[in-house]
Amino acid sequence: MVDKPDRDVTPMPAGLLNRTVRTFRKVWRTAGLPGAALPEAVEGTLRDSELEKLEREFRACLVARGGEIEARARAARLGTTYLALDTAGRRQFVEVLAERFSMDREDVDHAISEYHRRRDEDSEGDETALDRLRSALVAPRVRLLTRFNELSLGVKFLVDLRADILRMSARSSALAGLERDIKALLVSWFDIGFLELTRITWRTPAAILEKLIEYEAVHAIRSWDDLKHRLDDDRRCYAFFHPNMPEEPLIFVQIALVQGLAGNVRELLDEQAETEPVENADTAIFYSISNCQAGLAGVSFGNFLIKQVASALSRDLPQLKVFSTLSPVPGFRQWLRETLSSGPESLLNEARNNVLREMAPDTPPVETLSRIVETPGCLVDPAAESDGPELPTVLRQLCARYLLEERSGTRALDRVAHFHLSNGARIERINWMGDPSPQGLAASFGLMVNYRYLLDEVDRNNEQYTKKGRIRASGTVRRLLKT
């Protein structure tokens, strides 16, 4: 399970990026204006004369010179120009948009003064002055951005444009302002009421199935056979779509229908495992959530996805009683490494020291733990079995502390924990060797967590966590803190 923070902007897979660019150009090719007013396919930085052409085209588009149809054509031409530029040229493009079409502060000051004057002198003029102030507070670039919403694929273009801006290093305050403007538009356009929840099956068009393979961010889909297994009778996959991006999944979730709480992701992903009769399942395990559009980072609808999927599953399979995730703990090992280097005393009580001394009698406990942190692969070495069953308990105890007590402000330090806690889940169980893959060992020594969604408690848990920072956890997890 994955939750991407606001600034997690994993690039679109190269294959999808190239196909997307080709699609934009094909759709917009006939919409552009004749002539060569704008730079195309430029490598490196744009010359001053080319930047001036860009600005003139932006202004012509802004004032709809030649009418609305021509304004849309200019927007299409600006879009195809942007797609043809390399990284340096694209940065210049967005800098022109950000810096030369920002909010006019003098105009804002004048509108504020006018509003105060009208309010004091003429109450009937309040609304007119207030409308003027509202208009002054909207940067001209926002009106330019909305031109793209009128184009076929325009919403997708703006989503990808924001992803590019987020990736640009050393962003200026002007670029940060442009990014916020685009995000504000996307938040309004991607309101949950506009989105459609769709079940993905083996009969779903291949173009969308291919995107699921490339967008999968948690457990890589290795082949079409692997994907078919994940869409089998005892599996479910759901995705959100936007009507203006009908062939682009926004976020998708993969579910395994099983008996009892699952604690090992390899067993869930085993292509050779027999398909279980779905009527025997009593538990839905959400084992992967992938955000597909980097440009929608911070536009939250993952919580709605989980609630809607749980509701859909309950309708179709009323025997399901438990809705839970099987999630990674991406920050645990790094936190443990940093805490060991800054203050190991807080980590090692007498019982844990005794376990570590039994493993290496001639080595200080803190050094033994440090060795495990730096070489997590040793945990799956057959020789490690001689370390006894106590070591898994030690690591689960430390993980419980990390999840329940370590914070960034009032939010849980672990980003996946924060995602599920803010969506109303509780921490149900910490599983030893839930993911013994190299990636799982590197992130969290193979530990995985079940976050359970009790549907009648979700709203209350969400309020307690978001307003007061209170984390709900099962008694089993809380007892790990006391030992």
LINGIPE-V720769 format. One line per field, one symbol per residue. ss: DSSP state (@ for helix, = for strand, . for the rest). psi: psi as a letter, one per 40 degrees, with the letter a starting at -180 (. if undefined). burial: # if it has 9 or more other ideal C-beta (glycine too) atoms within 8 Angstrom, else .. A space follows every 50 residues. Layout:
ss = ???
psi = ???
burial = ???
This chain:
ss = .............@@@@@@@@@@@@@@@@@@................@@@ @@@@@@@@@@@@.....@@@@@@@@@@@@@@@@@..@@@@@@@@@@@@@@ ....@@@@@@@@@@@@@@@@@.@@@@@@@@@@@@@@...@@@@@@@@@@. ...@@@@@@@@@@@@@@.....@@@@@@@@@@@@@@@@@..@@@=====. .....@@@@@@@@@@........@@@@@@@....========..=..... ========......@@@@@........@@@..=========..@@@.... .@@@@@@@@@@@@@@@.....====.=....@@@@@@@@@@@@@@@...@ @@@@@@@@@.....@@@@@@@@@@.@@@@@.@@@@@@..@@@@@@@@@@@ @@@@@.==..==..@@@@@@@@...======......@@@@@@@...=== ==.....@@@@@@@@@@@....=.@@@@@@@..
psi = iihhidehghihiddddddddddddddedeeiiiafdiiifhhaiiiddd ddddddddddddefheiddddddddddddddddeiaddddddddddddde fihhdddddddddddddddddgdeedddddddddddehiddddddeddde ihedddddddddddddehifhidddddddddddddddddfiddeihhhhh ieeiidddddddddehechhhdiddddddeeadfiihiihiidefeehid iihhhhhihihiehddddehdeiihihdeehehhhhehhhhdhdeehegh edddddddddddddddgeehdhhiihiigdedddddddddddgededhad dddddddddgdehiddddddddddgddedehddedeeieddddddddddd dddddhigbeihdhdddddddeeeiihdihhhfdgeiddddddffeiihh hhhhdeeddddddddddeehhhiiddddddde.
burial = ####....#..#...##..##.###.##..##.....##..#...#...# #.######.###.#.....################..############. ###...##.###.##.###.....##..##.##..#.############. #.################...#.######.###.###.##....#.#..# .......##.########..#....######..#########.##..### ########..######.##......#.#..#################.#. ##########.###..#..#.############.###.##...#..##.. .##.#####.....#########..#.###...#.....########### ####.##...##########################...##.######## ###.#.##..##.##.....####..##.##..
